[in-house]
Amino acid sequence: MRINTDGKITIPPDIQQKLGLLPGTEIQLEVIDDTLHIRKQASPNQGAQLIAAMRGKATSGLSTDEIMRLTRENP
């Protein structure tokens, strides 16, 4: 792995997947002795942020009972 001319590195996809590093994930860099540590920044409200981002996106005008009835109907 090499650092490009802009000082950037590419984290291999298998490592990104293993650590859950999605685009936009906040990370923290820390130098300990001569080692660079890259750590995913903890987000205590990540679940709440995801719910807030999804809220209102799938509105259909149907009530919960109507949606449940549709999902349970035989095709």
DAMOCOR-V82401 format. One record per backbone hydrogen bond with DSSP energy under -1.0 kcal/mol. CO is the residue of the C=O (numbers start at 1). NH is the residue of the N-H. E is the energy in kcal/mol with one decimal. If there is no record, write none. Layout:
co: <CO | CO>
nh: <NH | NH>
e: <E | E>
This chain:
co: <4 | 8 | 12 | 13 | 14 | 15 | 16 | 20 | 22 | 26 | 28 | 30 | 32 | 35 | 37 | 39 | 43 | 45 | 46 | 47 | 48 | 49 | 50 | 51 | 54 | 63 | 64 | 65 | 66 | 67 | 68>
nh: <7 | 4 | 16 | 17 | 18 | 19 | 21 | 22 | 25 | 41 | 39 | 37 | 35 | 32 | 30 | 28 | 46 | 49 | 50 | 51 | 52 | 53 | 54 | 55 | 57 | 67 | 68 | 69 | 70 | 71 | 72>
e: <-2.2 | -2.7 | -2.3 | -2.6 | -2.0 | -2.2 | -2.8 | -1.1 | -2.4 | -2.4 | -2.8 | -3.4 | -2.2 | -2.7 | -2.2 | -3.2 | -1.8 | -2.4 | -2.3 | -2.3 | -2.4 | -2.1 | -1.7 | -1.8 | -2.3 | -2.3 | -2.7 | -2.2 | -2.1 | -2.1 | -1.2>
